[in-house]
Amino acid sequence: MTDSESTAAPRSVTRQVARVVLLDPDDRILLLHGYEPEDPADTWWFTPGGGLEGDETRAEAALRELAEETGITDAELGPVLWQRHCSFPFDGRRWDQDEWYYLARVRHTGTEPRPQALTELETRSLAGLRWWTSAELSAARETVYPTRLAELLRTLLDEGPPSAPVVLAPEIV
């Protein structure tokens, strides 16, 4: 190893993530409300999901994360809708993620989600969750990720799932 190699910055590892666009029979979407642990005033809404563990597939990770974060275990997982790369600061570090968004549905209106198995970081950074109509999401003045979610949801509801996953523009915060 040369001196320049030993002092080089470590390479960033891109986290493989599965997210869920969970819809109920009334076409409402479930979003989690998160915040920066060191600044609870810095908040945003986002879809359930998280990083792959071990050798699980993205679909397996999507269903596991959905169960852990919402308690919902009877959702029917559909196709991958969107893919995106994002990079953002959170909890004192930079997160680089390759995210796949799966469509999923629950059969019952009024399904009350309740987190079941949150990590320590999730416990320190989740304020709650709620179902949103497309109109509510379009009118929201709060930060939502991905940033075009209201438009993407409206297209999904109007046209159905895309024939192949749509690659979204990277989001670097």
C-alpha positions as a Python dict, from the first residue, in 0.01 Angstrom:
ca = {
    (1, 'M'): (0, 0, 0),
    (2, 'T'): (133, 343, -89),
    (3, 'D'): (112, 645, 139),
    (4, 'S'): (-154, 799, -86),
    (5, 'E'): (-364, 482, -66),
    (6, 'S'): (-348, 470, 313),
    (7, 'T'): (-466, 831, 346),
    (8, 'A'): (-737, 817, 79),
    (9, 'A'): (-1091, 875, 198),
    (10, 'P'): (-1295, 557, 232),
    (11, 'R'): (-1530, 488, -56),
    (12, 'S'): (-1897, 549, 4),
    (13, 'V'): (-2112, 239, 2),
    (14, 'T'): (-2450, 272, -164),
    (15, 'R'): (-2723, 126, 55),
    (16, 'Q'): (-2971, -98, -129),
    (17, 'V'): (-3323, 3, -23),
    (18, 'A'): (-3676, -127, -87),
    (19, 'R'): (-3967, 113, -32),
    (20, 'V'): (-4341, 57, -44),
    (21, 'V'): (-4609, 275, -203),
    (22, 'L'): (-4888, 133, 12),
    (23, 'L'): (-5242, 210, -102),
    (24, 'D'): (-5570, 128, 66),
    (25, 'P'): (-5897, 50, -119),
    (26, 'D'): (-5973, 425, -128),
    (27, 'D'): (-5637, 489, -303),
    (28, 'R'): (-5491, 666, 0),
    (29, 'I'): (-5113, 632, 46),
    (30, 'L'): (-4949, 558, 380),
    (31, 'L'): (-4659, 786, 474),
    (32, 'L'): (-4432, 797, 776),
    (33, 'H'): (-4347, 1126, 946),
    (34, 'G'): (-3979, 1153, 1027),
    (35, 'Y'): (-3746, 1408, 1175),
    (36, 'E'): (-3378, 1474, 1232),
    (37, 'P'): (-3299, 1329, 1578),
    (38, 'E'): (-3091, 1633, 1677),
    (39, 'D'): (-3347, 1881, 1537),
    (40, 'P'): (-3710, 1764, 1577),
    (41, 'A'): (-3830, 2077, 1392),
    (42, 'D'): (-3665, 1942, 1072),
    (43, 'T'): (-3942, 1707, 951),
    (44, 'W'): (-4054, 1528, 635),
    (45, 'W'): (-4289, 1253, 513),
    (46, 'F'): (-4175, 939, 333),
    (47, 'T'): (-4284, 592, 227),
    (48, 'P'): (-4221, 285, 445),
    (49, 'G'): (-3909, 88, 365),
    (50, 'G'): (-3543, 43, 438),
    (51, 'G'): (-3222, -136, 366),
    (52, 'L'): (-3179, -496, 264),
    (53, 'E'): (-3053, -735, 532),
    (54, 'G'): (-2836, -1038, 463),
    (55, 'D'): (-2923, -1210, 137),
    (56, 'E'): (-3288, -1105, 124),
    (57, 'T'): (-3436, -984, -204),
    (58, 'R'): (-3571, -634, -243),
    (59, 'A'): (-3926, -773, -239),
    (60, 'E'): (-3854, -958, 87),
    (61, 'A'): (-3702, -642, 235),
    (62, 'A'): (-4005, -437, 129),
    (63, 'L'): (-4246, -672, 308),
    (64, 'R'): (-4024, -702, 618),
    (65, 'E'): (-3981, -326, 648),
    (66, 'L'): (-4353, -271, 596),
    (67, 'A'): (-4431, -515, 879),
    (68, 'E'): (-4171, -362, 1112),
    (69, 'E'): (-4262, 2, 1049),
    (70, 'T'): (-4640, -31, 1019),
    (71, 'G'): (-4744, -370, 1157),
    (72, 'I'): (-4913, -445, 823),
    (73, 'T'): (-4847, -804, 715),
    (74, 'D'): (-5131, -871, 472),
    (75, 'A'): (-5036, -628, 194),
    (76, 'E'): (-5022, -762, -160),
    (77, 'L'): (-4688, -663, -311),
    (78, 'G'): (-4705, -554, -673),
    (79, 'P'): (-4451, -436, -930),
    (80, 'V'): (-4160, -198, -890),
    (81, 'L'): (-4292, 145, -988),
    (82, 'W'): (-3991, 371, -959),
    (83, 'Q'): (-3617, 361, -896),
    (84, 'R'): (-3400, 645, -773),
    (85, 'H'): (-3063, 730, -625),
    (86, 'C'): (-3061, 969, -333),
    (87, 'S'): (-2800, 1109, -98),
    (88, 'F'): (-2878, 1304, 216),
    (89, 'P'): (-2742, 1393, 560),
    (90, 'F'): (-2919, 1229, 853),
    (91, 'D'): (-2818, 1160, 1213),
    (92, 'G'): (-2466, 1290, 1166),
    (93, 'R'): (-2373, 1100, 851),
    (94, 'R'): (-2435, 1094, 476),
    (95, 'W'): (-2665, 825, 339),
    (96, 'D'): (-2627, 717, -26),
    (97, 'Q'): (-2916, 497, -136),
    (98, 'D'): (-3036, 307, -441),
    (99, 'E'): (-3412, 287, -382),
    (100, 'W'): (-3677, 70, -550),
    (101, 'Y'): (-4041, 162, -487),
    (102, 'Y'): (-4288, -129, -490),
    (103, 'L'): (-4662, -90, -524),
    (104, 'A'): (-4859, -267, -251),
    (105, 'R'): (-5222, -269, -144),
    (106, 'V'): (-5417, -351, 167),
    (107, 'R'): (-5766, -495, 132),
    (108, 'H'): (-5940, -301, 408),
    (109, 'T'): (-6014, 70, 436),
    (110, 'G'): (-5928, 201, 779),
    (111, 'T'): (-5630, -30, 835),
    (112, 'E'): (-5465, 125, 1140),
    (113, 'P'): (-5088, 96, 1109),
    (114, 'R'): (-4879, 61, 1424),
    (115, 'P'): (-4502, 23, 1427),
    (116, 'Q'): (-4399, -322, 1552),
    (117, 'A'): (-4020, -349, 1545),
    (118, 'L'): (-3846, -15, 1507),
    (119, 'T'): (-3469, 16, 1520),
    (120, 'E'): (-3313, 245, 1779),
    (121, 'L'): (-3260, 512, 1510),
    (122, 'E'): (-3620, 482, 1390),
    (123, 'T'): (-3742, 518, 1749),
    (124, 'R'): (-3543, 842, 1776),
    (125, 'S'): (-3663, 982, 1442),
    (126, 'L'): (-4025, 878, 1372),
    (127, 'A'): (-4312, 1103, 1478),
    (128, 'G'): (-4596, 891, 1340),
    (129, 'L'): (-4772, 787, 1022),
    (130, 'R'): (-5094, 858, 838),
    (131, 'W'): (-5296, 784, 528),
    (132, 'W'): (-5305, 1064, 265),
    (133, 'T'): (-5541, 1116, -26),
    (134, 'S'): (-5389, 1225, -354),
    (135, 'A'): (-5552, 1568, -311),
    (136, 'E'): (-5407, 1608, 40),
    (137, 'L'): (-5064, 1512, -85),
    (138, 'S'): (-5087, 1756, -377),
    (139, 'A'): (-5185, 2038, -140),
    (140, 'A'): (-4920, 1956, 124),
    (141, 'R'): (-4674, 2230, 213),
    (142, 'E'): (-4456, 1989, 409),
    (143, 'T'): (-4148, 1816, 271),
    (144, 'V'): (-4226, 1478, 114),
    (145, 'Y'): (-3980, 1227, -37),
    (146, 'P'): (-3944, 1155, -316),
    (147, 'T'): (-4007, 1521, -388),
    (148, 'R'): (-4238, 1446, -684),
    (149, 'L'): (-4449, 1192, -490),
    (150, 'A'): (-4778, 1383, -534),
    (151, 'E'): (-4733, 1393, -913),
    (152, 'L'): (-4611, 1031, -927),
    (153, 'L'): (-4908, 911, -722),
    (154, 'R'): (-5157, 1101, -939),
    (155, 'T'): (-5005, 943, -1253),
    (156, 'L'): (-5016, 598, -1090),
    (157, 'L'): (-5383, 638, -996),
    (158, 'D'): (-5478, 777, -1339),
    (159, 'E'): (-5274, 541, -1559),
    (160, 'G'): (-5192, 238, -1345),
    (161, 'P'): (-4845, 97, -1286),
    (162, 'P'): (-4584, 161, -1555),
    (163, 'S'): (-4487, -130, -1782),
    (164, 'A'): (-4127, -97, -1655),
    (165, 'P'): (-3991, 89, -1351),
    (166, 'V'): (-3953, 463, -1407),
    (167, 'V'): (-3606, 591, -1321),
    (168, 'L'): (-3647, 913, -1124),
    (169, 'A'): (-3392, 1194, -1124),
    (170, 'P'): (-3137, 1159, -844),
    (171, 'E'): (-3210, 1359, -529),
    (172, 'I'): (-2902, 1494, -357),
    (173, 'V'): (-2966, 1701, -44),
}
